[in-house]
Amino acid sequence: MQTYPLYINGEFRETAKKQDVISPSTGEVLAQVSVAEAKEIELAISSAREAFDKGEWPRLSLAKRKEFILKISQGILDNAAELAKLESLNAGKPIKETTFMDIPSSAKTFEHFAQHLEKYLESETLEISQETSQAQSRLVREPRGVVVLIVPWNYPLLIASWKMAQALAAGNTVILKPSSLTPLTALELAKIIQKAGLPKGAVNIINGSGDSIGEVLCSDKKVDMISFTGSNEIGKKIIQYSAKNIKKLIMELGGKSASIILKDADLEVAVNSSLCSIFLNQGQMCTAMSRIFVDQAIFEKFLSDFVQKAKRIKLGPGMDYETQMGPLISDNQRKRVASFIEKAKTQGAKVLCGGKIPDRLELKPGFFFEPTVLVDVSNNSQMFQEEVFGPVVCFGKFANTEEAINLANLSEYGLACSIWSSNSKIAQEIAAKINAGTCWVNTYGMFYNEVPYGGFKQSGFGKELGKEGFLEYTRLKNIITDKSPDAKPLVSHWYGF
């Protein structure tokens, strides 16, 4: 069985404590991974701090920094087949998704921020002229320092790449903590980083449960910033930990996103795309369209087509190229999803398909759950209001666009939405009234390195990707130079000496 060490200060370090990593498709042990304890956490933080304060990485020319980051991008591509296989085995994702989406997108993220770091970091000069003085202000972007990156288990390599590419391109040193459920591709990324030749301490990758190492990582005064993607529950804990020593935070938290289907939408396209919007990655997406609202004029037809197609989705192990939907990440997650459905049923919801563990013998060892469609879900119920993070969608109908907007906004979350209509003007008007950070029109799930992503309300704050996301990993310095004609600024006359 393969064992994975931690990566600290440019070296791989075995620890006495190990954990098993389980394949959700089979329930079998895939590998063993070293677990960071107090001394490893302190070494990772100190190494990142030393590397930032005295090391090469923040002081390299932008051209050299770009060169290193491009090497990481190429390293991911060079190892794409193995990374795709490992991601599928570890996270349960269908191999088609990891091969054609997750791994190439991870490489592209490093490439994008390498190619744009010089542009994004350009300083700005402002000339200031007043009656009593003249000055020049130069606005300079600098790295923040030591950045802790905490990533979830649903997109282990891709979200790690989002955060690390931006943090490194901005000149920070980083400590990456992947989910202890899915640490394998992050630790393979460590091999790529070491081979790329990054200076010691620029990147540190450690493994451990959030409960055991989260507080130390997030409260240490040597850490300048935390970028977290995950649940609201854990996000609130991180905010509490970080308050012990003030830090910059990015919080990309949960979602209860809504899709609005207008009666003039292309029905087939909207149905097929809506299936993807909730059942991709087994519904384990912060942006999953777990509430779908359909114009009452087409509601019955849309729902019937959707249910028929949902029943045909092929469940199977991630490594099977015919698999359309894999297992949930763990048995605990499956139990959580099932409990949501059972509670919804007691509150009057009806299950039109799914709602249970599949009975196929070959799927029994894994953590599979059927695609589930619910109707008659109360607006104030747990199912309507809380993030399930599984293949479960509730349907509702509306009589007019104002009702659709009210239903979509009837949530504490504000991460994303989808709007389906052939009328671009109306779609844009609806998008303007939706309280969500990302609004997709006639599409779903399109993430681009060029544009920012992030939510409102309880879905968190801060942005990832785009220039706006990149600049989150920098601090803005204002350098003011007096330009008075006589070289004697007003302040020099203040006391009259």
C-alpha positions as CSV (number, residue, x, y, z in Angstrom):
1,M,0.0,0.0,0.0
2,Q,1.3,3.4,-0.9
3,T,2.0,5.9,1.9
4,Y,2.1,9.6,1.5
5,P,4.4,11.9,3.6
6,L,3.8,15.6,4.4
7,Y,5.6,18.3,2.4
8,I,7.3,20.9,4.6
9,N,10.1,23.3,3.9
10,G,10.9,21.6,0.6
11,E,11.2,18.1,2.0
12,F,8.9,15.1,2.4
13,R,8.4,14.1,6.0
14,E,6.9,10.9,7.4
15,T,5.2,11.0,10.7
16,A,4.5,8.3,13.3
17,K,0.8,8.9,13.1
18,K,-0.9,7.7,9.9
19,Q,-4.5,7.7,8.6
20,D,-6.3,5.5,6.1
21,V,-7.7,7.1,3.0
22,I,-10.9,5.3,1.8
23,S,-12.2,4.9,-1.7
24,P,-15.9,5.9,-1.6
25,S,-16.6,3.7,-4.6
26,T,-15.6,0.5,-2.9
27,G,-15.2,1.4,0.8
28,E,-11.6,0.0,0.6
29,V,-8.4,1.6,1.9
30,L,-6.6,3.4,-1.0
31,A,-3.5,4.6,0.8
32,Q,-2.1,5.8,4.1
33,V,-1.2,9.4,4.8
34,S,1.0,10.9,7.4
35,V,-0.9,13.1,9.9
36,A,0.5,16.4,11.1
37,E,0.8,16.9,14.8
38,A,2.0,19.9,16.8
39,K,5.6,19.8,15.8
40,E,4.8,19.5,12.1
41,I,2.3,22.3,12.2
42,E,4.7,24.6,13.9
43,L,7.5,23.6,11.4
44,A,5.2,24.3,8.4
45,I,4.1,27.7,9.8
46,S,7.7,28.7,10.7
47,S,9.0,27.5,7.4
48,A,6.5,29.6,5.5
49,R,7.2,32.6,7.7
50,E,10.9,32.3,7.3
51,A,10.6,31.9,3.5
52,F,8.5,35.0,3.3
53,D,10.5,37.2,5.6
54,K,14.0,36.2,4.5
55,G,13.7,33.7,1.6
56,E,13.8,34.0,-2.2
57,W,10.2,33.6,-3.2
58,P,8.8,37.1,-2.5
59,R,12.0,38.7,-3.8
60,L,12.2,36.9,-7.1
61,S,11.7,38.9,-10.3
62,L,8.1,38.6,-11.6
63,A,9.5,36.9,-14.7
64,K,11.2,34.3,-12.6
65,R,8.1,33.8,-10.4
66,K,6.1,33.4,-13.6
67,E,8.5,30.7,-14.8
68,F,8.1,28.6,-11.7
69,I,4.3,28.8,-11.8
70,L,4.3,27.7,-15.4
71,K,6.4,24.7,-14.4
72,I,3.7,23.7,-12.0
73,S,1.1,24.0,-14.7
74,Q,3.1,21.9,-17.0
75,G,3.8,19.4,-14.3
76,I,0.1,18.9,-13.8
77,L,-0.4,18.3,-17.5
78,D,2.5,15.9,-17.6
79,N,0.9,13.8,-14.8
80,A,-2.7,14.4,-15.9
81,A,-3.7,10.7,-16.5
82,E,-2.4,9.6,-13.1
83,L,-3.9,12.6,-11.3
84,A,-7.2,12.0,-12.9
85,K,-7.2,8.4,-11.8
86,L,-6.2,9.3,-8.3
87,E,-8.8,12.0,-8.0
88,S,-11.5,9.6,-9.2
89,L,-10.4,6.9,-6.8
90,N,-10.1,9.2,-3.8
91,A,-13.2,11.4,-4.3
92,G,-15.4,9.0,-6.1
93,K,-15.8,11.3,-9.1
94,P,-16.5,9.8,-12.5
95,I,-13.2,9.4,-14.4
96,K,-14.7,11.5,-17.3
97,E,-15.1,14.5,-15.0
98,T,-11.6,14.3,-13.6
99,T,-10.0,13.6,-17.0
100,F,-11.8,16.3,-19.0
101,M,-12.6,18.9,-16.3
102,D,-10.8,18.8,-13.0
103,I,-7.2,18.1,-14.0
104,P,-7.0,20.3,-17.1
105,S,-8.7,23.1,-15.3
106,S,-6.2,22.9,-12.5
107,A,-3.3,23.3,-14.9
108,K,-5.1,26.1,-16.7
109,T,-5.5,28.1,-13.4
110,F,-1.7,28.0,-12.7
111,E,-1.1,29.0,-16.3
112,H,-3.5,31.9,-16.3
113,F,-2.2,33.5,-13.1
114,A,1.4,33.0,-14.3
115,Q,0.6,34.8,-17.5
116,H,-1.3,37.6,-15.9
117,L,0.6,38.3,-12.6
118,E,2.7,41.1,-14.1
119,K,-0.4,42.9,-15.4
120,Y,-2.4,42.4,-12.2
121,L,0.5,43.7,-10.1
122,E,1.1,46.9,-12.0
123,S,1.4,49.9,-9.8
124,E,-0.8,53.0,-10.4
125,T,0.4,56.6,-10.1
126,L,-2.0,59.5,-9.2
127,E,-1.0,63.1,-9.5
128,I,-2.7,65.3,-6.8
129,S,-2.9,69.0,-7.0
130,Q,-4.5,71.3,-4.4
131,E,-4.3,75.0,-3.7
132,T,-1.7,74.5,-0.9
133,S,0.2,71.5,-2.1
134,Q,1.0,69.0,-4.8
135,A,1.8,65.4,-4.4
136,Q,2.2,62.1,-6.2
137,S,0.6,58.9,-5.0
138,R,1.9,55.5,-6.1
139,L,-0.4,52.6,-5.3
140,V,1.6,49.4,-5.0
141,R,0.4,45.8,-4.7
142,E,2.4,43.6,-2.3
143,P,2.0,40.0,-1.2
144,R,0.2,39.6,2.1
145,G,2.7,37.1,3.7
146,V,2.0,33.6,4.9
147,V,-1.4,32.3,3.6
148,V,-3.2,29.2,4.9
149,L,-5.3,27.6,2.2
150,I,-8.0,25.2,3.5
151,V,-9.8,23.3,0.8
152,P,-12.8,20.9,0.8
153,W,-13.2,17.3,-0.4
154,N,-15.5,17.9,-3.3
155,Y,-12.9,19.4,-5.7
156,P,-9.6,18.5,-4.0
157,L,-7.1,19.5,-6.7
158,L,-9.0,22.1,-8.5
159,I,-9.9,24.3,-5.5
160,A,-6.3,23.8,-4.2
161,S,-5.1,25.0,-7.6
162,W,-7.4,28.1,-7.6
163,K,-6.1,29.2,-4.2
164,M,-2.4,28.3,-4.6
165,A,-2.0,29.7,-8.1
166,Q,-3.3,33.1,-7.0
167,A,-1.4,33.1,-3.7
168,L,1.9,32.1,-5.2
169,A,1.5,34.5,-8.2
170,A,1.0,37.3,-5.8
171,G,4.3,36.4,-4.0
172,N,3.0,34.8,-0.8
173,T,4.2,31.7,0.8
174,V,1.6,29.1,1.5
175,I,0.5,26.3,3.8
176,L,-2.1,24.0,2.1
177,K,-4.4,21.9,4.2
178,P,-6.5,19.6,2.0
179,S,-9.5,17.7,3.4
180,S,-8.3,14.7,5.4
181,L,-10.8,12.7,3.3
182,T,-9.2,13.6,0.0
183,P,-5.5,14.5,0.5
184,L,-3.9,12.4,-2.2
185,T,-3.8,14.7,-5.3
186,A,-2.7,17.6,-3.1
187,L,0.3,15.5,-1.9
188,E,1.0,14.5,-5.5
189,L,1.0,18.2,-6.3
190,A,3.8,18.5,-3.7
191,K,6.0,16.3,-5.9
192,I,5.3,18.5,-8.9
193,I,6.2,21.6,-6.9
194,Q,9.4,20.1,-5.6
195,K,10.4,19.1,-9.1
196,A,9.6,22.6,-10.4
197,G,12.3,23.8,-8.0
198,L,10.4,26.3,-5.9
199,P,12.4,27.7,-3.0
200,K,12.2,25.9,0.3
201,G,9.2,27.0,2.5
202,A,7.3,28.7,-0.4
203,V,4.8,25.8,-0.4
204,N,4.0,23.5,2.6
205,I,1.3,20.8,2.4
206,I,0.1,19.1,5.6
207,N,-2.6,16.7,6.4
208,G,-4.9,16.3,9.4
209,S,-8.5,16.7,10.5
210,G,-9.8,20.3,10.9
211,D,-10.7,19.5,14.5
212,S,-7.1,18.5,15.3
213,I,-5.1,21.2,13.5
214,G,-7.5,23.9,12.4
215,E,-7.4,26.1,15.4
216,V,-3.5,26.2,15.6
217,L,-3.3,27.0,11.9
218,C,-5.9,29.7,11.9
219,S,-5.0,31.5,15.2
220,D,-1.2,31.6,14.9
221,K,0.1,35.2,14.7
222,K,2.7,34.2,12.1
223,V,-0.2,33.6,9.6
224,D,-1.3,36.7,7.7
225,M,-4.3,35.3,5.7
226,I,-6.7,32.4,5.5
227,S,-8.5,31.4,2.4
228,F,-11.2,28.8,3.2
229,T,-13.7,26.9,1.1
230,G,-16.2,24.7,3.0
231,S,-19.2,24.7,5.2
232,N,-20.7,27.5,7.2
233,E,-20.3,25.6,10.4
234,I,-16.5,25.3,9.9
235,G,-16.3,28.8,8.5
236,K,-17.7,30.3,11.7
237,K,-15.1,28.4,13.7
238,I,-12.3,29.7,11.5
239,I,-13.5,33.3,12.0
240,Q,-13.5,32.7,15.7
241,Y,-9.9,31.2,15.6
242,S,-8.6,34.0,13.4
243,A,-10.0,36.7,15.7
244,K,-7.2,35.8,18.2
245,N,-4.8,37.5,15.9
246,I,-6.3,39.7,13.2
247,K,-6.0,38.3,9.6
248,K,-7.3,38.7,6.1
249,L,-10.0,36.2,5.4
250,I,-11.6,34.8,2.3
251,M,-14.7,32.7,3.1
252,E,-16.4,30.7,0.3
253,L,-19.1,28.9,2.2
254,G,-22.3,27.0,1.5
255,G,-25.1,27.6,-0.9
256,K,-28.7,26.8,-1.6
257,S,-28.8,28.0,-5.1
258,A,-31.9,28.3,-7.3
259,S,-32.6,27.8,-10.9
260,I,-35.5,29.8,-12.6
261,I,-37.0,28.2,-15.7
262,L,-39.2,30.6,-17.7
263,K,-41.9,29.3,-20.1
264,D,-40.0,30.6,-23.2
265,A,-36.8,28.6,-22.4
266,D,-35.6,25.8,-24.7
267,L,-37.2,23.0,-22.8
268,E,-34.8,20.2,-23.8
269,V,-31.7,22.3,-23.2
270,A,-33.1,23.5,-19.8
271,V,-34.0,20.0,-18.6
272,N,-30.7,18.4,-19.6
273,S,-28.7,21.3,-18.2
274,S,-30.7,21.3,-14.9
275,L,-29.8,17.6,-14.5
276,C,-26.2,18.6,-14.6
277,S,-26.7,21.5,-12.3
278,I,-27.8,19.2,-9.4
279,F,-26.4,15.8,-10.1
280,L,-22.9,16.6,-11.3
281,N,-20.3,15.5,-8.7
282,Q,-23.2,13.7,-7.0
283,G,-24.7,17.1,-6.0
284,Q,-21.6,17.7,-3.8
285,M,-21.2,21.3,-5.1
286,C,-21.6,24.6,-3.3
287,T,-23.3,25.9,-6.4
288,A,-25.6,23.0,-6.9
289,M,-29.0,24.1,-8.1
290,S,-30.9,22.3,-5.4
291,R,-34.0,24.4,-5.8
292,I,-35.6,24.5,-9.3
293,F,-38.5,26.8,-9.9
294,V,-40.5,26.4,-13.2
295,D,-43.1,28.6,-14.7
296,Q,-46.5,27.0,-14.0
297,A,-47.3,26.9,-17.8
298,I,-44.6,24.3,-18.4
299,F,-44.2,22.9,-14.9
300,E,-45.8,19.5,-15.4
301,K,-43.9,18.8,-18.7
302,F,-40.6,20.0,-17.4
303,L,-40.9,17.9,-14.2
304,S,-42.0,14.8,-16.1
305,D,-39.0,15.0,-18.5
306,F,-36.6,15.8,-15.7
307,V,-37.7,12.8,-13.6
308,Q,-37.6,10.4,-16.5
309,K,-34.1,11.4,-17.3
310,A,-33.0,11.4,-13.6
311,K,-34.1,7.8,-13.4
312,R,-31.8,6.9,-16.3
313,I,-28.6,8.4,-14.8
314,K,-26.1,5.5,-14.5
315,L,-24.5,5.1,-11.1
316,G,-21.2,3.3,-10.8
317,P,-17.6,3.4,-9.5
318,G,-15.7,6.5,-10.5
319,M,-13.2,4.6,-12.6
320,D,-15.9,3.2,-15.0
321,Y,-16.0,5.4,-18.1
322,E,-19.7,4.7,-18.4
323,T,-20.5,6.0,-14.9
324,Q,-22.5,9.2,-14.9
325,M,-22.8,9.6,-11.2
326,G,-20.4,8.2,-8.6
327,P,-20.8,7.7,-4.8
328,L,-21.0,10.2,-2.1
329,I,-17.7,10.9,-0.3
330,S,-18.5,8.9,2.8
331,D,-21.0,6.8,4.7
332,N,-21.6,9.7,7.1
333,Q,-22.4,12.0,4.2
334,R,-24.8,9.5,2.8
335,K,-26.6,9.2,6.2
336,R,-26.8,13.0,6.3
337,V,-28.4,13.2,2.9
338,A,-30.9,10.4,3.8
339,S,-31.8,12.2,7.1
340,F,-32.7,15.4,5.1
341,I,-35.0,13.4,2.9
342,E,-36.7,11.5,5.7
343,K,-37.4,14.8,7.6
344,A,-38.7,16.4,4.4
345,K,-41.2,13.5,4.0
346,T,-42.5,14.0,7.5
347,Q,-43.2,17.6,6.6
348,G,-45.2,16.7,3.5
349,A,-42.7,16.5,0.8
350,K,-43.2,13.8,-1.9
351,V,-40.4,11.8,-3.5
352,L,-40.9,11.4,-7.2
353,C,-37.7,9.4,-7.8
354,G,-34.7,8.2,-5.8
355,G,-34.5,8.9,-2.1
356,K,-32.7,5.7,-1.2
357,I,-29.5,3.6,-1.5
358,P,-29.5,1.7,-4.8
359,D,-30.1,-2.0,-4.5
360,R,-27.6,-3.1,-7.2
361,L,-25.3,-5.7,-5.6
362,E,-22.2,-4.3,-7.2
363,L,-22.8,-0.9,-5.6
364,K,-23.3,-2.2,-2.1
365,P,-19.6,-1.7,-0.9
366,G,-19.6,2.0,-1.9
367,F,-21.4,5.0,-0.6
368,F,-24.0,5.4,-3.4
369,F,-27.3,7.2,-3.3
370,E,-29.9,7.6,-6.0
371,P,-30.7,10.9,-7.8
372,T,-33.6,12.3,-5.8
373,V,-36.5,14.6,-6.9
374,L,-38.9,16.1,-4.4
375,V,-42.0,18.2,-4.7
376,D,-44.3,19.9,-2.2
377,V,-41.4,21.0,-0.1
378,S,-42.3,23.7,2.4
379,N,-40.5,27.0,2.0
380,N,-39.6,27.1,5.6
381,S,-38.4,23.5,5.9
382,Q,-34.9,22.3,6.4
383,M,-34.8,20.8,2.9
384,F,-35.7,24.2,1.3
385,Q,-33.4,26.3,3.5
386,E,-30.3,24.2,4.3
387,E,-27.5,22.8,2.1
388,V,-27.9,19.1,1.6
389,F,-24.7,18.5,-0.4
390,G,-26.0,15.5,-2.2
391,P,-28.0,14.5,-5.3
392,V,-31.3,15.9,-4.0
393,V,-33.4,18.6,-5.7
394,C,-36.7,20.2,-4.8
395,F,-39.1,21.6,-7.4
396,G,-41.5,24.4,-7.2
397,K,-43.6,26.5,-9.6
398,F,-44.3,30.2,-10.0
399,A,-47.0,32.3,-11.7
400,N,-44.8,35.3,-12.6
401,T,-41.2,36.5,-12.5
402,E,-41.6,38.4,-9.3
403,E,-42.8,35.3,-7.5
404,A,-39.8,33.4,-9.0
405,I,-37.4,36.1,-7.7
406,N,-38.9,36.0,-4.3
407,L,-38.6,32.2,-4.1
408,A,-35.0,32.3,-5.3
409,N,-34.1,34.9,-2.7
410,L,-35.9,33.1,0.1
411,S,-32.6,31.8,1.5
412,E,-29.9,32.8,3.9
413,Y,-27.4,31.9,1.1
414,G,-26.4,33.9,-1.9
415,L,-23.8,32.0,-3.9
416,A,-25.2,31.3,-7.4
417,C,-28.3,31.0,-9.6
418,S,-29.3,30.0,-13.1
419,I,-31.9,31.7,-15.3
420,W,-33.3,30.0,-18.4
421,S,-35.1,32.1,-21.0
422,S,-34.9,33.0,-24.7
423,N,-35.5,36.6,-23.8
424,S,-32.2,38.1,-22.9
425,K,-33.6,41.3,-21.6
426,I,-35.9,39.6,-19.1
427,A,-33.2,37.3,-18.0
428,Q,-30.9,40.2,-17.3
429,E,-33.6,42.0,-15.4
430,I,-34.1,38.9,-13.2
431,A,-30.4,38.5,-12.6
432,A,-30.2,42.1,-11.4
433,K,-32.8,41.2,-8.7
434,I,-31.2,37.9,-7.5
435,N,-29.2,38.1,-4.4
436,A,-26.3,35.9,-5.5
437,G,-22.7,36.5,-6.4
438,T,-22.8,34.5,-9.7
439,C,-25.8,34.4,-12.1
440,W,-25.6,32.1,-15.0
441,V,-28.0,32.8,-18.0
442,N,-28.9,29.8,-20.1
443,T,-26.0,27.8,-18.7
444,Y,-24.6,26.4,-15.5
445,G,-21.3,26.0,-13.7
446,M,-19.1,28.0,-16.1
447,F,-16.1,29.1,-14.2
448,Y,-13.4,31.2,-15.9
449,N,-10.0,32.1,-14.6
450,E,-10.6,35.6,-16.0
451,V,-13.7,36.5,-13.9
452,P,-14.3,36.5,-10.1
453,Y,-16.4,34.0,-8.2
454,G,-17.8,34.3,-4.7
455,G,-21.1,34.7,-2.8
456,F,-23.2,37.0,-0.7
457,K,-24.9,36.7,2.7
458,Q,-24.2,33.4,4.5
459,S,-22.3,32.2,1.4
460,G,-19.3,34.2,2.6
461,F,-17.2,37.0,1.4
462,G,-14.2,37.7,-0.8
463,K,-13.6,36.5,-4.3
464,E,-11.6,33.8,-6.1
465,L,-10.3,34.0,-9.6
466,G,-10.1,37.0,-12.0
467,K,-8.2,40.1,-11.2
468,E,-10.5,40.7,-8.2
469,G,-9.7,37.3,-6.8
470,F,-6.0,37.7,-7.4
471,L,-5.9,41.0,-5.6
472,E,-7.5,39.4,-2.5
473,Y,-4.1,37.8,-2.0
474,T,-2.3,41.2,-2.0
475,R,-2.1,44.3,0.2
476,L,-2.4,47.8,-1.2
477,K,0.3,50.3,-0.2
478,N,0.0,54.0,-0.8
479,I,3.4,55.8,-1.3
480,I,2.9,59.6,-1.2
481,T,5.7,61.9,-2.4
482,D,5.5,65.7,-1.9
483,K,5.8,67.6,-5.2
484,S,5.6,71.2,-3.9
485,P,7.3,73.6,-6.3
486,D,9.7,75.0,-3.7
487,A,10.4,71.6,-2.1
488,K,9.0,72.9,1.2
489,P,5.7,71.2,2.0
490,L,3.1,72.9,4.1
491,V,3.8,70.6,7.1
492,S,7.4,72.1,7.3
493,H,5.9,75.5,8.2
494,W,3.4,74.3,10.7
495,Y,5.2,75.4,13.8
496,G,6.8,78.4,12.1
497,F,10.5,77.6,13.0
